[in-house]
Each structure stands twice: as structure tokens, then as C-alpha cells.
Amino acid sequence: MTKLIITQNLITDINQIKSEIDINESVTSISLEEFSANNTATLFQSDNFQFVSDSFVTYSDLKKMSYDFNEKYIFQVKKNNLKTFSAVSELIETYYPENKKSTEIYPWDLVNIIFSIQKKLKNETIDKYCNDETVFKQFLSYFNKELQRLLLIYKFDEKKVAEILSEKVDYKYELAQKRRDKLNVKDIENSLGMIYKIEKLNTLSSFNQENAKRFVVSIKNLLQF
């Protein structure tokens, strides 16, 4: 799994923050040039983590190199570029060593929690997405598209689904295929029905935080595997 360090200032010595990014093993520091030179499937593979210490990277940079996010690399990413990594959210771990309390919870983080029986819903996560109507709507929009993609993959090939949803075939589809193997069509359809009901309820009456929280808890109980 790939680790991302979210920082505004490059960190050159990984040993200063090893304890903060959950690493006990030795880490090799390399330059971006060295990383780029190893741009083959066999050379990417390493038993230990390798840390690109001299440059920030973006999702676009790594995608152009056909980088496999299952590999053991540590990259530094600016906060405003983190959202572009949403397509590979389940293949990365993010860390904020400059200020651990500032860790943000993105919609895809909540979706990953919902699907995972091993991940628990924390109060701060529920509060972030259920106490504000605009934030809750943003989550529902993201989650709805995730479920639509998942449902369509039961019926069509990836290329057709991407055409229907006006998007590219990327890591989102690899993730959807894994989830499809663990779920069934009925649960996905019921989940989409639950989204429709909560959206209708919010339209007909004022936004209710408790309804939003019950929705998130209920849909996790339905979909977690």
C-alpha cells in the first residue's frame, strides 16, 4: 500500500516522522529522478518502503508512469492535490505529520468506512457529514454515483459503464469490481432507495441531523462486508 504525506513543506528526513506514519521498518530515501528512472513493473517492486524526498507528486504524475498503488512507496503531496487521489482511496494511507489534528475526512473516506466491517464510524466522522446540510448533500451525491457505478457493473462491461457515467475507466472500477464480488444487486438497489428517501425527506421538510445520522448508520449495517 502507498503512503501519502500531506504537507506544505518538503520533509527530507523520513526518520523524523516514521513513528507518525506507522512504519517500523527501514526506509530508503530516493529522488524523484531515481523513482522515475525505475518506471517498470519489476523495478517498482520493493520489500521495504522507499521515500521520494526531494519533490511533491500528483496523481496525474503517478498515473502517467502507470504506477501501481499496491507498491510500497511514500510520496509527499500538497493538501490541495489530495482530492485527485480519490480514485485510489482504498490503496493509499494519508498522514498529516505537521498537524495530526488537522486530518480531513473526505467523502470517499466515509464511503470506505461504510463498506468495511473492520472500520468503525467515529463520532467526529458522523458529526462532520451529518451536522451540516450542504456537507451531507455532497456526501450523498458522491455516494450515489459510487452505488450507481457498482449497480451498472453487474449489467454492463466497464467501458459501457464509463460511457454512461461520462468518466474514465480507472482505479474506481477496480475497486467497484472488488465490492461487487462481496455484495448483491438487491442490497445496492435498497441502498439507492434509501438515498432517494432521505433526499425526498430533506426536500419535503427541514434538514434533520438525527435523520442523517440514522441513514449513515443504517446503510453501513446493510453494506459492510
C-alpha positions in Angstrom: 0.0 0.0 0.0 1.2 3.5 -0.8 1.6 6.1 1.9 1.0 9.8 1.2 2.4 12.5 3.5 0.3 15.6 3.3 2.5 18.7 3.8 3.1 22.2 2.5 6.9 21.9 3.2 9.0 19.1 1.9 10.3 16.7 4.5 13.8 15.5 3.7 14.5 13.2 6.6 11.8 10.4 6.9 13.3 9.3 10.2 11.9 12.4 11.8 8.3 11.2 11.2 8.5 7.4 11.0 6.5 7.0 14.2 3.8 9.3 12.9 3.3 7.3 9.7 3.2 3.8 11.2 6.5 2.5 9.9 8.9 0.4 12.0 11.0 -1.0 9.1 13.9 0.7 7.4 13.0 3.2 4.6 15.2 4.1 1.6 15.2 7.7 0.6 15.3 8.3 -3.2 14.9 11.3 -5.5 12.0 11.8 -7.9 14.5 11.3 -10.7 15.5 7.9 -9.4 11.9 6.9 -8.9 11.1 8.0 -12.5 14.1 6.0 -13.8 12.7 2.9 -12.2 9.5 3.1 -14.3 9.0 -0.5 -15.0 6.7 -3.0 -13.2 9.6 -5.1 -12.0 11.7 -2.2 -10.7 8.8 -0.6 -8.9 8.6 -3.6 -6.6 10.5 -3.4 -3.3 10.4 -5.3 0.0 10.8 -2.1 2.0 9.3 1.3 1.7 11.0 3.9 -0.5 10.5 7.6 0.2 10.7 10.2 -2.5 12.3 13.0 -0.5 13.0 15.8 -2.9 9.7 16.6 -4.6 5.9 16.7 -4.4 3.9 14.4 -6.7 0.4 14.5 -8.0 -2.0 11.7 -9.0 -1.5 12.7 -12.6 2.3 12.3 -12.3 1.9 8.7 -11.0 -0.8 7.8 -13.4 1.4 8.7 -16.4 4.0 6.3 -15.0 1.4 3.5 -14.7 2.4 3.4 -11.0 0.8 0.5 -9.1 -0.6 1.9 -5.8 -0.2 -1.5 -4.2 3.6 -0.8 -4.1 5.5 0.3 -1.0 6.3 3.9 -1.7 5.9 7.1 0.3 5.2 10.3 -1.5 4.7 13.9 -0.4 1.5 15.6 -1.6 0.3 19.1 -1.2 -3.1 19.4 0.5 -4.8 21.0 -2.4 -3.9 18.0 -4.6 -5.1 15.3 -2.3 -8.6 15.1 -3.7 -7.3 13.9 -7.1 -6.3 10.6 -5.3 -9.9 9.7 -4.6 -9.9 7.1 -7.4 -7.3 5.1 -5.4 -8.6 5.9 -1.9 -8.6 2.3 -0.8 -5.0 1.7 -1.9 -3.4 4.7 0.0 -2.9 5.8 3.5 -2.7 9.5 4.3 -0.7 11.2 7.1 -0.5 14.8 8.3 2.7 15.0 10.4 2.7 18.8 10.5 -0.6 18.8 12.4 -2.2 15.5 13.2 -5.3 17.2 14.4 -6.0 18.7 11.0 -6.6 15.4 9.3 -9.6 15.8 7.0 -12.2 13.2 6.3 -13.3 13.2 2.6 -16.5 11.7 1.2 -14.5 8.7 -0.1 -13.2 8.1 3.4 -16.7 7.8 4.7 -17.7 5.5 1.8 -14.8 3.2 2.6 -15.9 3.1 6.3 -19.4 2.3 5.2 -18.3 -0.7 3.1 -15.7 -2.0 5.6 -16.9 -4.1 8.6 -13.5 -3.6 10.1 -13.8 0.2 10.2 -15.9 1.8 12.8 -17.9 5.0 12.4 -16.3 7.6 14.7 -18.4 10.4 16.2 -16.3 13.1 14.6 -16.9 11.5 11.2 -20.7 11.3 11.7 -20.8 14.8 13.0 -18.8 16.2 10.1 -21.2 14.8 7.5 -24.5 14.8 9.3 -24.5 18.2 11.2 -24.4 20.3 8.1 -27.0 20.0 5.3 -24.6 21.1 2.5 -21.9 18.7 3.5 -24.4 15.9 3.8 -25.7 16.6 0.3 -22.2 16.5 -1.1 -21.6 13.1 0.5 -24.9 11.8 -0.8 -24.0 12.9 -4.3 -20.7 11.2 -4.2 -22.1 8.0 -2.6 -24.9 7.8 -5.1 -22.5 7.8 -8.0 -20.4 5.1 -6.3 -23.5 2.9 -6.0 -24.7 3.7 -9.5 -21.4 2.6 -10.9 -21.5 -0.6 -8.8 -25.0 -1.4 -9.9 -24.2 -0.9 -13.6 -21.2 -3.1 -13.4 -23.5 -6.0 -12.6 -25.1 -5.5 -16.0 -22.5 -4.0 -18.4 -18.8 -4.1 -19.0 -16.5 -1.3 -17.7 -16.3 0.6 -21.0 -20.0 0.8 -21.3 -20.5 1.9 -17.7 -17.8 4.6 -18.1 -19.6 5.9 -21.2 -22.9 6.0 -19.3 -21.4 7.9 -16.4 -19.2 10.1 -18.5 -16.0 9.2 -16.8 -12.7 7.3 -17.5 -12.1 3.7 -16.6 -9.5 3.8 -13.8 -8.9 2.5 -10.2 -12.5 3.3 -9.3 -13.5 0.4 -11.5 -11.0 -2.0 -9.9 -12.5 -1.0 -6.6 -16.1 -1.4 -7.8 -15.3 -4.9 -9.1 -14.0 -5.9 -5.7 -17.0 -4.6 -4.0 -19.4 -6.3 -6.5 -17.9 -9.7 -5.5 -18.8 -9.1 -1.9 -22.3 -7.6 -2.4 -25.5 -8.4 -4.2 -27.8 -6.4 -6.5 -30.7 -6.3 -4.0 -28.5 -4.6 -1.3 -27.3 -2.0 -3.9 -30.8 -1.3 -5.1 -32.1 -1.0 -1.5 -29.2 1.5 -0.7 -30.1 3.6 -3.7 -33.7 3.6 -2.5 -32.6 4.7 0.9 -30.7 7.7 -0.6 -33.8 8.6 -2.6 -35.9 8.5 0.6 -33.6 10.7 2.7 -33.2 13.2 -0.2 -37.0 13.3 -0.5 -37.4 13.7 3.2 -34.9 16.6 3.3 -36.8 18.3 0.4 -40.2 18.0 2.0 -39.1 19.1 5.5 -36.2 20.9 7.0 -32.8 19.1 7.3 -32.7 16.9 10.4 -29.3 15.9 11.8 -30.6 12.8 13.5 -32.2 11.5 10.3 -28.9 12.0 8.5 -27.0 10.1 11.3 -29.6 7.2 11.3 -29.2 7.0 7.5 -25.4 6.6 7.7 -25.6 4.0 10.4 -28.3 2.0 8.7 -26.7 2.0 5.3 -23.4 0.9 6.8 -25.2 -2.0 8.5 -26.6 -3.0 5.1 -23.4 -2.7 3.0 -20.4 -3.5 5.3 -18.5 -6.7 4.4 
